[in-house]
C-alpha cells in the first residue's frame, strides 16, 4: 500500500461516533504534564546529537507504509539506537489508544505520527514536547509555509512536517475529450462543465460528495475562509464568514442541482467509478497519484492533473491531509526521540519516504528536478509534479484548525451531511455544525463563541 493511500483510510476513520471523539478530548485534557522520566541532560541541539551517539531504545507509533523502511535505514545509520516500530492503527484508531495511555500516565510511545488537523488536540493540553528547546525552530526555511504553520500550536513547535497535500484538480482526460469539456480554470467554469457532462450523460458526474469534513474545510480554506481561531482557551467559530459563503455559493449549485454523485469516497463503488469514468474529476491532495495508481488500474493513461479551479482565475489552493511526528511528554528519552524525528523529516528519512510514494513538505525536494520533472506513465506521461509542486507554493495562508477538530469532524455528517442527503442548501447545516461546536467547546472548558 502506498504511503499516500493512508489519506483514504483517514477519511474512513474520521467519521467515528461523537462519543468516541468526545472521550479523546477529555482524555487529552487530563494528559500528563511530565516531561519524561529518567535523568535528562539540559535540552539543546547538542543534547540531541549526544543522545543519538549514546543510543538507547525508543518506541514509534505510525501507520505510514514507509515507516519500516525508515526505521531500518535509521538503525543502520545509528546502530546504537533501537526503534520499536508499532502500527497501532490508522488515524482515530491510533489516537484512541494514544489518548488512553496519556490519560493513564504511562504506556505512551516516545514518538507518534499525528495528522496536522489532530495536532492541536494533543499539543494544547500539554501531552507533547515542544521541540524549540532542541533548536528545531531554526528549520523553518526547509519546509513549505503551510506545513510549517501546521506543526505549531499556540507558541510551541510540536513536530517537523513529513508530507503535504496541496490540492489540485485530477481529471479524466478521456471523459473530457469525449464530451468536449475544457479544463476549468475557475469554479464558474467547473459548474458549467458539471452541467454539460451530466446533460450529455446523466450517469456521469463531475465529482462525488456525500459530505466530508476534511474536504469541506479544505475548500473553505481555499476560498479564503478563516472559520476557526484559537487564542489560549478562547475559541471563535464563524462558519458564515466571507470565504465559507464563497465556497457554499459554488458548491450549493452542484449539490442542489444533483450534479455530484452520491457515492461515498473510498468505497468500492467509488474506486470503480473513478476507473469507468462515472466520476470525472477529484479536487484532492497531492498524495492522490499513489492511490489512483494502486487502486484504480482501469484509469491508467486516462487521468491528468491541473491546478485547482479558483474564484478569480488566480492561483490559490489549500492543504488536504498531511502528518507530522511528535515526541510524547511521557518519553523517558525525549532528546533521543527528538533526534529520531529530526532524522525522519529533516535528514535521511526523507528519501525512503519519497521512494514509498509520499509527497514532500521539504522545499529542497519540491525544487529537485528529479522529482519535479519525473514523467508518470499512469498519467499518460504527464509531468504531474510540475503541477503539484506549483500548488505547494499557492496555498492560502493563515489557516488554523480547532483544538477539538477530531470531534468536529465526527459530527459533520449529523449536521452539514444532512444537506447532501436532501440536496439542499449547505448553510443551515453549517450553522447547525457551528452551534454544536460552540456548545461542545464550552462544555470542555474553552471560552467558545460563534
N, C-alpha and C positions, 0 to 999 in steps of 0.2 A: 504494500500500500504506500502510495506517495505521501510525503510529508504534507503536501497541500491537501490531501484528502481528509485530513483531520478537521478542516474547516466545515466540511459537510457534516461530520459527526458532531461538531459543536452545535449545529443547528438542530440536530436531533435531540440533544440532551438539554438544550436551553429551555425547552418548553416543559419543564418539570412542574410538579404540583406546587402551588403557592406555599403550602405549609412547609415543604422541604426548603424552599428558598428562604422563608422566614426564619427557620431554625439555623440556617447558615449565618445570617446576620447576627442573630442573638448570640451564637457561639463566638463569632468574631469579636463582638463587644465584650465578651468575657475572656478574651485571649490573654496569654501571658505577656507581661511587660519585661520579663527577664531577658537579659542579653546573651544568654548561653551559659552552659556550665563549664567548670574547669578553670584553671588559671590561664588567662589570656594576656599576651603582650598588648601594649597600648596600640590601638587601631591606627594604622598608617599604611601607605603603599609598601613600605619596607616590610611591614608585618605580613603582608600577602606573599611577597617573594620568599620570606623566611619560612612561612608555613608550607609553601609548595616544595621548598628544598628539604625541609624536615620530613614532610609526608604525614600519613595518617589515613584514616578511613572516614568517608562521608557517604551519606545516602542521598540518592537523587530520584525524585518522582517526576516522571514525564510520560506523555503519550506520543510524542513525535517519533515517527519511524526512524529518524536519523539518530536517535539517542544512543542506540547500541554501538553504532559505528563511531560516534563522537566519543563515547566513553572509552572504547578500545584505543582510539588514537590518543586520547588524553593520557591514559595509563602508560602508553608506550613512551610518551614524551616526559612524563613524570612517574617513573617506576616506583617511587616511594609512596605513591598515593593509590589507595584502593577505593573505587567508586562502586557502591552497591546500587545498581540501577533497578528501579521498581516501576512497573506500569500499574499505577493504582487506579486506572480508569481514565476515561476521556471527559474533559470539561467538568460538568457538575458532579459526575461520579467521583472524580478525584477531589473536587472541592468539598464535598460532603465529608469524605474521610479526613481531609486536611483540617476542616473546622472541628471535627470531633477530637482529634489529637491536640489541637490548640486549646480547646476547652478543657481537656483532661490534664493539660500541663506537661505531657510527655508523649513520646512516640512520633513526633514530627520529623520529617526528613530534614537534612541540612539545606538542601536546595530543592525547589519545586517549580515546575512550569506553571505560569499563571497568565491567562489572557489579559490583554490590555483593559478590556471592559470590566474584568473582575478585580483588577489590582487594587483600586481604592477600598474595596470591601475587606481586603486583608491588611492593607497598609495603614489605613487611618486608625483602626483600633490598636495598633502597636504590635502586630504579630510578625512584622518583617524588619530586617536590619537595614538601616539607612546606609547606603554604600558610599555616600560622600566622604565618610570617615576614612575610606581606603583610597581616596583620590579619584574615584571613578567619575566625578563631576567634570573632570578635565577632558573626558572623551566625547563631549557634545558634538564636535565637528565631524566625528566618524559616522554619524547616523543622520537619517533624514529628520527634519524638524518635527514632523508629526509623530514619529515613533519615539523620538527623544522626549517629547512632551508626555507621551503615553506612559512612560515608566516613572513619572513623577506623581506624587500625591501630597497635597499640602506643600510643605517646603522640602520634603525628602525625596531621595532617589532610591528606588526600591528594585532596580533591576537594570539590565542592559538589553536593548531591543534585539530580538532574534530575527523575526521576519516582519514583513509588512504586507498590506493588502490594498494598495491604491486601486480604486475602481476603474474599470474600463468597460467598453461595450463589446461583448462576444456575440458574433452574429453568424448565421448560417448563410454563407455566400450563395450556395446552390438555391436556396429558397428565395433570397433577394433577387438573384438573376432571373429566376423563372417568372416572378411576378413584377419585374421591372421596378424594384424598390431601391432607391438610393440610400446610401449610408446616412442616417440622420445626424446632423451636427447640433441641432437644438432639440429641446423637448417638444416644441410645437411640431417639428418635422417628424419626431418619433410618434406622436399621436396620429399624424396623417398617415404614416407608414402602417401603424396598427390598424387603422380603419381600412386602408387599401387591401392589406393582406387578408383580413377577416372577411371582407366583402367578396374577395376573389375565391376564397375557400373557407367557409365557416368552421371547418375542422382545424384550422391553423390559427395560431395566436402569436402576437409579437413577443409575449413573455408569459410567465406564470406568476401568481402571487395569491397566497391564501392567508397572508398576514404573518409577517416575520419581524420581530422587534429589531433584530440586528440590521436587517435590510432597511427598515423604516428609519432608524436613527442615522444610518449612513446617508440615506437620501436627504434627510433634513440637514445633516452636516453639509452635504454638497451644495444645498440651496442657500447656505449661509446662516442657517438656524443655530441658535445657541440656547436650547431649551433648559439646560441643566447648568447650575453653577453652585459651587460649594465654597464656603469660607469658614473653616473650623466646623462648628456644629450648625451653622446657618446654611440652609439649602433652599434654593429658589428653583421652582419648576414652572416653565411657561411654554406649554405645547400649543400655543396660539401665536407665537412670535412671527415676525415677518418671513423668516426662512421656512418655518413649518408651513405657513399659509401658501408660500410659493410652491412648495412640493405638493401639498394637497390639491392645489389648483390644477396641477398636471395629472396627478395620479387618480384623482376623483373621476376624471374623464374616462380613464381606462377601466376603472373598477365599475362605475355606474353604467358604462357603455357595454359591459360584458366583453371587453377586448383583451382581458388577461385570462389565461387558462386556470381553472380551479384544480390544479394538480399540485399536491404538496411537494415542496422541494425535498430532494434526497430520497424520494420514494422510488420503487422500481418503475412505476409509471413515468416518473419524471425523467429518469435516465433513458427510458425507451423513447419518450417524446423528444429528447434532445438529439437522439440518433435518427429518428424518422422525419424530422422537420416539423412536427406539430408545434414545438416551441422554437421560435426563430431567433430570439436574442436573449441574452442574460446581461444585466448590469450587475457586476460582481467583482470581487477582489482579484488581484494579480496572481493569486495562488491557483486559480481555476484551471489553467492548462493541464496540470498534472491530473486533475480529476477527470477531465474530458479524455485525455489520452488513456487512462487506465480503466475507465468505466463506461465510456461511450465510444466503443470501437466503430460503431456504424457511422460516426461523424467524421471519420478520418478523411482529410482532404476537403471537407465541406466548410469547416469553421474558420473564421478570421477574427482579428481583433482591431478595434477602432477606439479612439478617445470617447469617453463618456459624453453623451449629449449634454449641453448646458443650456442655461436660460437666455444667454445673450450671444452665444457662439464663441465666447472667450474661454480658454482652458480653465477648468475648475473640477476638482473631484474630491473624494473623501476616502478614508480608510475603511475597509470592511474585513475585519479579522486581524489576527496578529497576536503574538505571545512574547513574554519575557521569561527569564529565570530569576527567582528571588531567593535570598537567604533567609531562613526562618530564625526568629529570635531564640528558639529552643536549641539551635545548633551548639554543640559542645566545642566546635572549632570554626567559628564564623570567618576567621581570616582565610583558612583553607577553603571553605565553601565559597568565599568571595573570589578566591583565585580560580576556582573551577568555573564560576560564572564569567569571569574575565576571559578565560581561555575559550569558553563556549562561543561567546558572542562578540569578542573583540580580537581574538588571536586565532589559534589553529583550528578551532571548532567550526569556523565559518565554511571552510572548504567542504568537509563532509556533509554539512547541512545543504549547501547548494547542489552537491552531487546527488542528493536524495530528492531533488526537485523543489527545494524551498525557494521562495522569492525574498531577496535580501532587504535588510534595512540599512546596510552599510553603504555609505556613499561611494567608497572606492570600488566596490563590486558593481554598483549601479552605473559606474562610468567605464568599467572594464570592457574593451571592445570584444573580447572573447565571449562575454555574456551578452552584451547589448546586441551584437550583430549576428548572433547564432541563428541559423535558419531552422524552422520547425517543420518537419515532414507532415505532422498531423495537421498543421495549419497551412497546407499547400505550399510549403517553403517560405512562408512569410517570416520576416524577422520581427516576431511579435514583441520581443523585449525592447525594441526601439519605442514601441507604443507604451509598454508598461512602465519602463523607466521614465518616460516623459510624464506619465501620470504621477509617478512618485514625487515629481517636482511641482505638481499642480494641486496638491492637497490644500484645501481651505484651512486657514489657521484658527487657533483658539477654540477648539472643541474640547469638551470635558464630559465625562460620564458621571452618573450618580454614585454616591458612596454605597448604594444598595441596588446597583444595576442588575445583579443576578435576580433579585426579587422582582424588579421592574419588568424584566424580560419574561418572567414566568407568568405574569398576569396579563400580558399583552393580548393573548388570544381571548381572554374573558372580557376585554373592553374593546379595543380597536378591532380585534379579529371579527367581531360580530358584523361590522360594516362590510367586510369582504364576503361574508356568508350571504348577506342580504343585498349585496351590490348597491350600497347606499353611501352617503356622504361620510368620509372618514373623520371629519372634525368633531362630531359629537362623541365618537369613540375615543378620540384623543383627549377630549375634556374629561370623559369618564376615567381614562387612564391617569390623567393628572390628579384628579380628585382622590383616587385610590392611593396614589403615591404620596400625596401630601399627608393624608391620614396615616399611612403606614410610617412615614418618616417621623412624624410627631410621636407616634407610639414607641418608636425606637430611641427616643431621646434627642432627635435632631430638631432644630427650630426651622420647620419646613413651611414654606408658604408658596402659593401659586395663584 
